[in-house]
Amino acid sequence: MFHFNQYQKPLGLYKKLFKTTAIYGLATVIPRMFSFLLVPIYTQLLPREEYGQVTIIFSWMIFFNVILAYGMETSFFRFYNKEANKDQVVETSTVSIFASSLFFLALALLFRNTLAAASGIDVQYVTYTIWILVLDAFVIVPFSKLRAHQKPLRYAVLKVGNVGVNLSLNLFFLIYLPQLAAANPTGFWSSIYQENFQIGYIFISNILASLLTFLALSSDYFLLKWNFDWALWKRMMRYGLPILVAGIAFAINEQFDKILLGRLLPENVAAAQVGVYAACYKLGLFMVLYRTAYTLGIEPFFFSHANQANAPETYATVTKYFVIFGSFIQLVVIVFADLFKQLMIRDASYWEAMKVVPLIILANFFLGIYTNLSVWYKLIDKTHIGAYISLVGAAVTLALNFLLIPSYGYYGSAIATIAAYGSMMLISYVLGNRYYPIPYDKLKIGSYLGSSILFSVVSFYFFRENYIVGVALLCAYVALIYYFEKETLLRWLRSPKS
């Protein structure tokens, strides 16, 4: 059986990893929490149909974010740690993203009317979306540099600042500007205020926030020598393009359910159902935060330790503790889901979709486990396998959504999401054992995950809002972890700080 001290790993390595992940976590948690503060505002100020429209537009944006990055972020980390000339990696990737983004900007603006007609979105909102996408693409490499140079604090400040500006502008445009205009109908604020323009103000806020973030990182472009290595770029593209395919497949898994709900349900209820589903989907935020923060911290860690002899044992240990903490978060959120809904979704008309919450949380947890298991194909430069796995997940997503939405609506979409991520997790584990064996402690990992799922089902479906039972189940899970991991946890806490 695997023990933490079996391979005599320095505990400082793990403590440094979790410290870095905690900082990236703040850079993720705080912006997401800021963004979530907008949900009650949107759901109170916008009809459910309009909130559904905003959700669909943001879903499309996810696809184009992936396309404009075309795997360059992951490719950057791989070659930055692999190549001797790191400056050349920075120069080449920056020039590549900058040039492709300018090309997209020109082409998208030229055909914006066509895009609007095809998507059913107002051309004005399409124009706003194009500018947001390009400004966000411009900062892909500068943010990647901050992570590669291990500057999580600056990364966090900029990420939090971006969303803080966006939140402030949303509050101003949607709440305070109408009040200022009404208080003085002939004054300055009244002259710039537009009635029934709430969706437009949402996207203008995003544009200004993205512009300020780009300006804060623009020094990277001024200091750039604009060198471009064609041979290096071709190798980076060969590595990154399969990741692009995987990213598109991920976007399908993550966002296409909202788009298909808008297409497959009757027109008179589609937008409202998207709005209800999207609001309750937000209660999966806590698992998304945990998974995202972990991914930001772990990807550079995986690559930087790839050449160490005991790297597989390190990855196995990290995965086990990811499951431990993730299982705890899953159980906490599901036990207290009905309290969280009152804090986070104030409009009770949205609560009808609460039944999807456990499925969405578990689906995001499966995706986080898949992130751990997928390290093998990145380290052996077989990213095309990751693309194939993601395509399988996308196929499951599309097939089940088309099959289930007409009969089950958004609940069918939730089932499709958990089936897609679960299948990806299992496929990656099976293939990883063949190509890059990692000594996972399968018994403990399976026991912790299984216990969390069982306790979650009992709490939500049999003793919902019975917090005595829920807290008892939480205590039972913590006791289970303490019993089996006590020795490791105590050694970790007593070890010298690094």
RODO-2510 file (C-alpha; in nm, 4 decimals, decimal comma):
residues 498
     n   res          X          Y          Z
     1     m     0,0000     0,0000     0,0000
     2     f     0,1264     0,3468    -0,0901
     3     h     0,2420     0,5751     0,1933
     4     f     0,3429     0,9384     0,1715
     5     n     0,6887     0,8749     0,3176
     6     q     0,7550     0,5633     0,1166
     7     y     0,9579     0,7469    -0,1439
     8     q     1,1116     0,9966     0,1012
     9     k     0,9729     1,2946    -0,0868
    10     p     1,0593     1,6297     0,0709
    11     l     0,7411     1,7558     0,2284
    12     g     0,8384     2,1100     0,1375
    13     l     0,7729     2,0251    -0,2264
    14     y     0,4075     1,9556    -0,1576
    15     k     0,3715     2,2492     0,0776
    16     k     0,5144     2,4789    -0,1881
    17     l     0,2718     2,3339    -0,4433
    18     f    -0,0295     2,3904    -0,2191
    19     k     0,0922     2,7387    -0,1253
    20     t     0,1184     2,8331    -0,4921
    21     t    -0,2169     2,6724    -0,5622
    22     a    -0,3682     2,8725    -0,2747
    23     i    -0,2488     3,1994    -0,4298
    24     y    -0,3797     3,0978    -0,7704
    25     g    -0,6925     2,9937    -0,5872
    26     l    -0,7381     3,3486    -0,4608
    27     a    -0,6832     3,4719    -0,8149
    28     t    -0,9656     3,2408    -0,9178
    29     v    -1,1964     3,2430    -0,6181
    30     i    -1,2154     3,6197    -0,5741
    31     p    -1,2893     3,6987    -0,9416
    32     r    -1,5435     3,4168    -0,9605
    33     m    -1,7074     3,5376    -0,6415
    34     f    -1,7144     3,8919    -0,7801
    35     s    -1,8699     3,7568    -1,0973
    36     f    -2,1217     3,5580    -0,8999
    37     l    -2,2342     3,8749    -0,7251
    38     l    -2,3678     3,9736    -1,0652
    39     v    -2,6011     3,6730    -1,0818
    40     p    -2,8637     3,8080    -0,8376
    41     i    -2,8362     4,1453    -1,0098
    42     y    -2,8880     3,9989    -1,3552
    43     t    -3,1708     3,7717    -1,2442
    44     q    -3,3520     4,0598    -1,0737
    45     l    -3,3039     4,3219    -1,3445
    46     l    -3,3377     4,1005    -1,6506
    47     p    -3,6324     3,8817    -1,7421
    48     r    -3,5398     3,5121    -1,7374
    49     e    -3,5496     3,5130    -2,1172
    50     e    -3,2902     3,7920    -2,1389
    51     y    -3,0680     3,6250    -1,8809
    52     g    -3,0878     3,3137    -2,0953
    53     q    -2,9780     3,5180    -2,3983
    54     v    -2,6787     3,6558    -2,2092
    55     t    -2,5874     3,3008    -2,1054
    56     i    -2,6011     3,1792    -2,4654
    57     i    -2,3760     3,4649    -2,5841
    58     f    -2,1180     3,3885    -2,3154
    59     s    -2,1363     3,0204    -2,4107
    60     w    -2,0431     3,1056    -2,7677
    61     m    -1,7582     3,3214    -2,6353
    62     i    -1,6041     3,0154    -2,4688
    63     f    -1,5696     2,8494    -2,8097
    64     f    -1,3962     3,1472    -2,9630
    65     n    -1,1681     3,1900    -2,6598
    66     v    -1,0436     2,8363    -2,7239
    67     i    -0,9993     2,8991    -3,0967
    68     l    -0,8032     3,2215    -3,0444
    69     a    -0,5691     3,0490    -2,7959
    70     y    -0,5267     2,7379    -3,0224
    71     g    -0,3380     2,5444    -2,7538
    72     m    -0,0597     2,8015    -2,7315
    73     e    -0,0860     2,8440    -2,3546
    74     t    -0,0101     2,4783    -2,2761
    75     s     0,2435     2,4666    -2,5571
    76     f     0,4143     2,7702    -2,4041
    77     f     0,4636     2,5886    -2,0707
    78     r     0,5910     2,2751    -2,2387
    79     f     0,8528     2,4514    -2,4509
    80     y     0,9426     2,7116    -2,1902
    81     n     1,0558     2,4314    -1,9594
    82     k     1,2051     2,2281    -2,2430
    83     e     1,3959     2,4812    -2,4546
    84     a     1,7290     2,6370    -2,3601
    85     n     1,6381     2,9685    -2,5256
    86     k     1,3352     3,0645    -2,3186
    87     d     1,3225     3,4181    -2,4572
    88     q     1,2687     3,2767    -2,8034
    89     v     0,9699     3,0787    -2,6770
    90     v     0,8196     3,3962    -2,5316
    91     e     0,8856     3,5977    -2,8474
    92     t     0,7506     3,3369    -3,0870
    93     s     0,4352     3,2615    -2,8919
    94     t     0,3589     3,6311    -2,8360
    95     v     0,3993     3,7216    -3,2038
    96     s     0,1866     3,4242    -3,3028
    97     i    -0,1047     3,5120    -3,0729
    98     f    -0,0868     3,8829    -3,1554
    99     a    -0,0892     3,8303    -3,5326
   100     s    -0,3669     3,5702    -3,5293
   101     s    -0,5805     3,7887    -3,3026
   102     l    -0,5489     4,0874    -3,5342
   103     f    -0,6455     3,8671    -3,8283
   104     f    -0,9517     3,7430    -3,6392
   105     l    -1,0472     4,0996    -3,5453
   106     a    -1,0455     4,2157    -3,9075
   107     l    -1,2261     3,9071    -4,0396
   108     a    -1,4907     3,8982    -3,7635
   109     l    -1,5736     4,2668    -3,7942
   110     l    -1,6040     4,2274    -4,1712
   111     f    -1,8516     3,9396    -4,1372
   112     r    -2,0242     4,0427    -3,8138
   113     n    -2,3636     4,0702    -3,9839
   114     t    -2,3285     3,7124    -4,1075
   115     l    -2,2267     3,5948    -3,7604
   116     a    -2,5241     3,7745    -3,6081
   117     a    -2,7682     3,6153    -3,8513
   118     a    -2,6235     3,2668    -3,8005
   119     s    -2,6279     3,2862    -3,4189
   120     g    -2,9508     3,4778    -3,3790
   121     i    -2,7697     3,7418    -3,1720
   122     d    -2,8040     4,1152    -3,2260
   123     v    -2,5173     4,2492    -3,4391
   124     q    -2,4373     4,5115    -3,1753
   125     y    -2,3703     4,2413    -2,9170
   126     v    -2,1672     4,0446    -3,1703
   127     t    -1,9430     4,3500    -3,2195
   128     y    -1,8911     4,3893    -2,8470
   129     t    -1,8112     4,0201    -2,8159
   130     i    -1,5469     4,0386    -3,0896
   131     w    -1,3588     4,3143    -2,9075
   132     i    -1,3735     4,1300    -2,5753
   133     l    -1,2369     3,8134    -2,7365
   134     v    -0,9441     3,9932    -2,9011
   135     l    -0,8446     4,1911    -2,5923
   136     d    -0,8514     3,8729    -2,3849
   137     a    -0,6400     3,6917    -2,6450
   138     f    -0,3739     3,9640    -2,6297
   139     v    -0,2998     3,8815    -2,2639
   140     i    -0,2748     3,5018    -2,2989
   141     v     0,1053     3,4933    -2,3213
   142     p     0,1701     3,7728    -2,0659
   143     f    -0,0376     3,5844    -1,8090
   144     s     0,1391     3,2594    -1,8995
   145     k     0,4742     3,4306    -1,8416
   146     l     0,3676     3,5311    -1,4928
   147     r     0,2836     3,1698    -1,4134
   148     a     0,6056     3,0384    -1,5694
   149     h     0,8130     3,2932    -1,3756
   150     q     0,6284     3,1926    -1,0568
   151     k     0,4750     3,5346    -0,9937
   152     p     0,1363     3,4269    -0,8613
   153     l     0,0830     3,7460    -0,6609
   154     r     0,0980     3,9759    -0,9646
   155     y    -0,1109     3,7263    -1,1555
   156     a    -0,3683     3,7348    -0,8764
   157     v    -0,3754     4,1152    -0,8541
   158     l    -0,4383     4,1513    -1,2270
   159     k    -0,7033     3,8802    -1,2401
   160     v    -0,8851     4,0202    -0,9386
   161     g    -0,8507     4,3733    -1,0742
   162     n    -1,0048     4,2721    -1,4067
   163     v    -1,3162     4,1294    -1,2476
   164     g    -1,3305     4,4047    -0,9867
   165     v    -1,3490     4,6648    -1,2628
   166     n    -1,6084     4,4578    -1,4468
   167     l    -1,8198     4,4238    -1,1329
   168     s    -1,7938     4,7945    -1,0519
   169     l    -1,8936     4,8970    -1,4028
   170     n    -2,1874     4,6554    -1,4032
   171     l    -2,3094     4,8004    -1,0746
   172     f    -2,2692     5,1526    -1,2071
   173     f    -2,4377     5,0988    -1,5433
   174     l    -2,7188     4,8717    -1,4244
   175     i    -2,8037     5,0243    -1,0862
   176     y    -2,6539     5,3665    -1,0226
   177     l    -2,6658     5,5233    -1,3691
   178     p    -3,0467     5,4788    -1,3997
   179     q    -3,0865     5,6368    -1,0551
   180     l    -2,8594     5,9291    -1,1450
   181     a    -3,0456     5,9820    -1,4718
   182     a    -3,3850     5,9706    -1,3005
   183     a    -3,2730     6,2162    -1,0306
   184     n    -3,1759     6,4771    -1,2906
   185     p    -3,3575     6,4211    -1,6235
   186     t    -3,1819     6,7151    -1,7941
   187     g    -2,8352     6,6534    -1,6542
   188     f    -2,5198     6,4851    -1,7833
   189     w    -2,6007     6,1336    -1,6608
   190     s    -2,9398     6,1416    -1,8283
   191     s    -2,7767     6,2356    -2,1575
   192     i    -2,5580     5,9212    -2,1613
   193     y    -2,8107     5,6796    -2,0171
   194     q    -3,0006     5,4487    -2,2537
   195     e    -3,3178     5,2774    -2,1445
   196     n    -3,3661     4,9040    -2,2110
   197     f    -2,9946     4,8658    -2,2797
   198     q    -2,9058     4,6364    -1,9884
   199     i    -2,7495     4,3636    -2,2046
   200     g    -2,5413     4,6243    -2,3862
   201     y    -2,4132     4,7639    -2,0564
   202     i    -2,3088     4,4140    -1,9500
   203     f    -2,0845     4,3787    -2,2544
   204     i    -1,9503     4,7343    -2,2399
   205     s    -1,8401     4,6630    -1,8828
   206     n    -1,6558     4,3546    -2,0045
   207     i    -1,4846     4,5470    -2,2845
   208     l    -1,3548     4,8183    -2,0530
   209     a    -1,2306     4,5642    -1,7978
   210     s    -1,0475     4,3659    -2,0683
   211     l    -0,8968     4,6848    -2,2112
   212     l    -0,7575     4,7925    -1,8741
   213     t    -0,6078     4,4475    -1,8184
   214     f    -0,4392     4,4605    -2,1575
   215     l    -0,2985     4,8062    -2,0789
   216     a    -0,1622     4,6778    -1,7471
   217     l     0,0272     4,4020    -1,9322
   218     s     0,1124     4,6051    -2,2423
   219     s     0,4734     4,6512    -2,1282
   220     d     0,5328     4,2937    -2,2472
   221     y     0,4635     4,4122    -2,5996
   222     f     0,6747     4,7278    -2,5720
   223     l     0,9730     4,5249    -2,4491
   224     l     0,9264     4,2603    -2,7166
   225     k     1,1979     4,2279    -2,9816
   226     w     0,9403     4,0747    -3,2196
   227     n     1,1651     3,7840    -3,3117
   228     f     0,9880     3,4848    -3,4617
   229     d     1,1354     3,1367    -3,4940
   230     w     0,9477     2,9471    -3,7638
   231     a     1,0965     2,6093    -3,6741
   232     l     1,0089     2,6539    -3,3071
   233     w     0,6599     2,7783    -3,3970
   234     k     0,5930     2,4693    -3,6096
   235     r     0,6937     2,2424    -3,3221
   236     m     0,4780     2,4414    -3,0802
   237     m     0,1837     2,4207    -3,3175
   238     r     0,2241     2,0460    -3,3629
   239     y     0,2128     2,0150    -2,9865
   240     g    -0,0659     2,2700    -2,9371
   241     l    -0,3133     2,1914    -3,2153
   242     p    -0,4339     1,8665    -3,0561
   243     i    -0,4904     2,0736    -2,7432
   244     l    -0,7020     2,3091    -2,9560
   245     v    -0,9150     2,0137    -3,0604
   246     a    -0,9397     1,9062    -2,6981
   247     g    -1,0284     2,2638    -2,6016
   248     i    -1,3109     2,2791    -2,8527
   249     a    -1,4359     1,9459    -2,7250
   250     f    -1,4115     2,0827    -2,3685
   251     a    -1,6119     2,3888    -2,4708
   252     i    -1,8781     2,1577    -2,6107
   253     n    -1,8872     1,9658    -2,2826
   254     e    -1,8928     2,2830    -2,0732
   255     q    -2,1187     2,5162    -2,2691
   256     f    -2,3013     2,3509    -2,5560
   257     d    -2,5834     2,2284    -2,3313
   258     k    -2,7011     2,5895    -2,2883
   259     i    -2,6900     2,6467    -2,6626
   260     l    -2,8757     2,3231    -2,7372
   261     l    -3,1375     2,3972    -2,4722
   262     g    -3,2069     2,7196    -2,6580
   263     r    -3,2393     2,5298    -2,9854
   264     l    -3,4171     2,2069    -2,8919
   265     l    -3,6797     2,3274    -2,6458
   266     p    -3,9994     2,5015    -2,7658
   267     e    -3,9260     2,8606    -2,8574
   268     n    -4,1696     3,0060    -2,6045
   269     v    -3,9861     2,8478    -2,3064
   270     a    -3,6314     2,7902    -2,4341
   271     a    -3,4637     3,1133    -2,3223
   272     a    -3,6293     3,1038    -1,9796
   273     q    -3,5227     2,7422    -1,9260
   274     v    -3,1658     2,8333    -2,0198
   275     g    -3,1777     3,1140    -1,7639
   276     v    -3,3073     2,8883    -1,4856
   277     y    -3,0537     2,6150    -1,5636
   278     a    -2,7641     2,8609    -1,5853
   279     a    -2,8515     3,0188    -1,2491
   280     c    -2,8605     2,6884    -1,0582
   281     y    -2,5563     2,5668    -1,2533
   282     k    -2,3718     2,8469    -1,0734
   283     l    -2,4015     2,6564    -0,7462
   284     g    -2,1358     2,4264    -0,8863
   285     l    -1,9079     2,7291    -0,8520
   286     f    -1,7249     2,5942    -0,5492
   287     m    -1,6069     2,2808    -0,7246
   288     v    -1,5209     2,4821    -1,0359
   289     l    -1,3109     2,7160    -0,8225
   290     y    -1,1266     2,4297    -0,6590
   291     r    -1,0664     2,2541    -0,9900
   292     t    -0,9581     2,5700    -1,1729
   293     a    -0,7225     2,6927    -0,9004
   294     y    -0,5662     2,3496    -0,8778
   295     t    -0,5187     2,3281    -1,2549
   296     l    -0,3462     2,6677    -1,2661
   297     g    -0,1015     2,5618    -0,9975
   298     i    -0,0465     2,2036    -1,1047
   299     e     0,0266     2,2355    -1,4763
   300     p     0,3630     2,4170    -1,4352
   301     f     0,4418     2,1795    -1,1451
   302     f     0,3848     1,8702    -1,3587
   303     f     0,6143     1,9930    -1,6333
   304     s     0,8898     2,1197    -1,4026
   305     h     0,9121     1,7809    -1,2244
   306     a     0,8729     1,5614    -1,5326
   307     n     1,2420     1,4662    -1,5468
   308     q     1,2714     1,3517    -1,1862
   309     a     1,3041     0,9791    -1,1320
   310     n     1,0227     0,9630    -0,8787
   311     a     0,7843     1,1877    -1,0737
   312     p     0,5130     0,9161    -1,1056
   313     e     0,5047     0,8703    -0,7272
   314     t     0,4754     1,2475    -0,6837
   315     y     0,1819     1,2633    -0,9256
   316     a     0,0124     0,9733    -0,7463
   317     t     0,0346     1,1482    -0,4095
   318     v    -0,0893     1,4801    -0,5463
   319     t    -0,3871     1,3071    -0,7074
   320     k    -0,4840     1,1328    -0,3854
   321     y    -0,4929     1,4580    -0,1926
   322     f    -0,6817     1,6300    -0,4716
   323     v    -0,9522     1,3646    -0,4323
   324     i    -0,9533     1,3992    -0,0533
   325     f    -1,0061     1,7753    -0,0537
   326     g    -1,2370     1,7679    -0,3560
   327     s    -1,4586     1,5017    -0,1973
   328     f    -1,4891     1,7167     0,1140
   329     i    -1,5849     2,0247    -0,0895
   330     q    -1,8397     1,8219    -0,2834
   331     l    -2,0033     1,6960     0,0336
   332     v    -2,0103     2,0399     0,2005
   333     v    -2,1740     2,2081    -0,0988
   334     i    -2,4375     1,9383    -0,1439
   335     v    -2,5247     1,9227     0,2273
   336     f    -2,5708     2,3003     0,2420
   337     a    -2,6968     2,3547    -0,1132
   338     d    -3,0331     2,4909    -0,0004
   339     l    -2,8627     2,7494     0,2184
   340     f    -2,6298     2,8526    -0,0612
   341     k    -2,9204     2,8988    -0,3017
   342     q    -3,0800     3,1548    -0,0692
   343     l    -2,7553     3,3491    -0,0460
   344     m    -2,6606     3,3303    -0,4117
   345     i    -2,9849     3,3097    -0,6095
   346     r    -3,2301     3,5459    -0,4431
   347     d    -3,5111     3,4997    -0,6966
   348     a    -3,6999     3,1865    -0,5923
   349     s    -3,8365     3,1338    -0,9431
   350     y    -3,4937     3,0012    -1,0402
   351     w    -3,4872     2,7310    -0,7714
   352     e    -3,6866     2,4892    -0,9824
   353     a    -3,3587     2,3668    -1,1344
   354     m    -3,1973     2,2807    -0,7979
   355     k    -3,2155     1,9098    -0,8759
   356     v    -2,9243     1,9478    -1,1205
   357     v    -2,6840     2,0801    -0,8556
   358     p    -2,5446     1,7455    -0,7250
   359     l    -2,4895     1,6242    -1,0815
   360     i    -2,3082     1,9431    -1,1844
   361     i    -2,0836     1,9391    -0,8774
   362     l    -1,9876     1,5753    -0,9284
   363     a    -1,9340     1,6337    -1,3007
   364     n    -1,6868     1,9130    -1,2276
   365     f    -1,5123     1,6915    -0,9745
   366     f    -1,4759     1,4190    -1,2383
   367     l    -1,3257     1,6807    -1,4684
   368     g    -1,0729     1,7749    -1,2002
   369     i    -0,9737     1,4112    -1,1540
   370     y    -0,9393     1,3825    -1,5305
   371     t    -0,6990     1,6798    -1,5203
   372     n    -0,4774     1,4810    -1,2843
   373     l    -0,5007     1,1630    -1,4845
   374     s    -0,4283     1,3401    -1,8137
   375     v    -0,0751     1,4426    -1,7146
   376     w     0,0711     1,1364    -1,8866
   377     y    -0,0125     1,2304    -2,2452
   378     k     0,1227     1,5839    -2,1986
   379     l     0,4516     1,4588    -2,0561
   380     i     0,5155     1,2064    -2,3336
   381     d     0,4142     1,4566    -2,6052
   382     k     0,1083     1,2602    -2,7142
   383     t    -0,1412     1,5408    -2,6798
   384     h    -0,3355     1,4017    -2,9737
   385     i    -0,4560     1,1245    -2,7392
   386     g    -0,5980     1,3917    -2,5105
   387     a    -0,7795     1,5355    -2,8098
   388     y    -0,9301     1,1955    -2,8871
   389     i    -1,0461     1,1540    -2,5275
   390     s    -1,2044     1,4984    -2,5307
   391     l    -1,3750     1,4199    -2,8591
   392     v    -1,5277     1,1111    -2,6995
   393     g    -1,6569     1,3320    -2,4195
   394     a    -1,7950     1,5813    -2,6713
   395     a    -1,9672     1,3008    -2,8611
   396     v    -2,1288     1,1807    -2,5372
   397     t    -2,2361     1,5376    -2,4576
   398     l    -2,3933     1,5967    -2,7977
   399     a    -2,5594     1,2560    -2,8229
   400     l    -2,7144     1,2658    -2,4770
   401     n    -2,8240     1,6287    -2,5076
   402     f    -3,0003     1,5606    -2,8364
   403     l    -3,1517     1,2454    -2,6887
   404     l    -3,2555     1,3763    -2,3446
   405     i    -3,3369     1,7470    -2,3798
   406     p    -3,6703     1,6988    -2,5630
   407     s    -3,7972     1,4760    -2,2792
   408     y    -3,6083     1,5946    -1,9697
   409     g    -3,5006     1,9517    -2,0498
   410     y    -3,2123     2,0858    -1,8451
   411     y    -3,2006     1,7736    -1,6259
   412     g    -3,1050     1,5808    -1,9397
   413     s    -2,8242     1,8308    -1,9975
   414     a    -2,6934     1,7727    -1,6438
   415     i    -2,6971     1,3957    -1,7004
   416     a    -2,5066     1,4448    -2,0261
   417     t    -2,2435     1,6560    -1,8485
   418     i    -2,1680     1,4016    -1,5773
   419     a    -2,1651     1,1156    -1,8324
   420     a    -1,9186     1,3030    -2,0547
   421     y    -1,6696     1,3896    -1,7805
   422     g    -1,7028     1,0489    -1,6187
   423     s    -1,6241     0,8716    -1,9451
   424     m    -1,3216     1,0960    -2,0061
   425     m    -1,1908     1,0246    -1,6565
   426     l    -1,2179     0,6481    -1,6996
   427     i    -1,0688     0,6427    -2,0507
   428     s    -0,7698     0,8533    -1,9411
   429     y    -0,7057     0,6233    -1,6461
   430     v    -0,7107     0,3088    -1,8625
   431     l    -0,4842     0,4544    -2,1322
   432     g    -0,2515     0,6129    -1,8765
   433     n    -0,1839     0,2727    -1,7241
   434     r    -0,0662     0,1571    -2,0647
   435     y     0,1512     0,4504    -2,1726
   436     y     0,2738     0,6098    -1,8476
   437     p     0,1971     0,3957    -1,5405
   438     i     0,1471     0,5933    -1,2205
   439     p     0,1143     0,4077    -0,8868
   440     y    -0,2183     0,5549    -0,7764
   441     d    -0,3485     0,4347    -0,4428
   442     k    -0,6651     0,3066    -0,6062
   443     l    -0,8139     0,1595    -0,2896
   444     k    -0,7950     0,4802    -0,0885
   445     i    -0,8870     0,7094    -0,3773
   446     g    -1,1882     0,4937    -0,4623
   447     s    -1,2931     0,4717    -0,0972
   448     y    -1,2737     0,8488    -0,0408
   449     l    -1,4565     0,9307    -0,3625
   450     g    -1,7188     0,6598    -0,3140
   451     s    -1,7867     0,7634     0,0456
   452     s    -1,8334     1,1265    -0,0560
   453     i    -2,0769     1,0332    -0,3341
   454     l    -2,2738     0,8002    -0,1066
   455     f    -2,2996     1,0587     0,1717
   456     s    -2,3996     1,3257    -0,0828
   457     v    -2,6809     1,1088    -0,2226
   458     v    -2,8116     1,0281     0,1241
   459     s    -2,8016     1,3923     0,2322
   460     f    -2,9576     1,5502    -0,0795
   461     y    -3,2118     1,2908    -0,1873
   462     f    -3,3182     1,1364     0,1456
   463     f    -3,2470     1,3963     0,4162
   464     r    -3,2513     1,7235     0,2240
   465     e    -3,2347     2,0290     0,4521
   466     n    -3,1935     1,8008     0,7541
   467     y    -2,8678     1,9580     0,8673
   468     i    -2,8255     1,7314     1,1688
   469     v    -2,7886     1,4350     0,9341
   470     g    -2,5839     1,6391     0,6894
   471     v    -2,3328     1,7566     0,9506
   472     a    -2,3107     1,4018     1,0897
   473     l    -2,2204     1,2744     0,7436
   474     l    -1,9556     1,5461     0,7102
   475     c    -1,8065     1,4500     1,0444
   476     a    -1,8052     1,0851     0,9402
   477     y    -1,6130     1,1722     0,6234
   478     v    -1,3569     1,3824     0,8142
   479     a    -1,3129     1,0995     1,0656
   480     l    -1,2527     0,8561     0,7801
   481     i    -0,9800     1,0782     0,6351
   482     y    -0,8195     1,1361     0,9737
   483     y    -0,8121     0,7648     1,0496
   484     f    -0,6318     0,6682     0,7291
   485     e    -0,4198     0,9809     0,6717
   486     k    -0,3374     1,0847     1,0295
   487     e     0,0300     0,9922     1,0141
   488     t     0,0911     1,1804     0,6913
   489     l    -0,1049     1,4892     0,7910
   490     l     0,0682     1,5192     1,1284
   491     r     0,4110     1,4788     0,9672
   492     w     0,3207     1,7425     0,7128
   493     l     0,2083     1,9929     0,9769
   494     r     0,5204     1,9361     1,1868
   495     s     0,7675     1,9664     0,8998
   496     p     0,9785     2,2848     0,8731
   497     k     0,8324     2,5626     0,6621
   498     s     0,9798     2,5965     0,3182
***
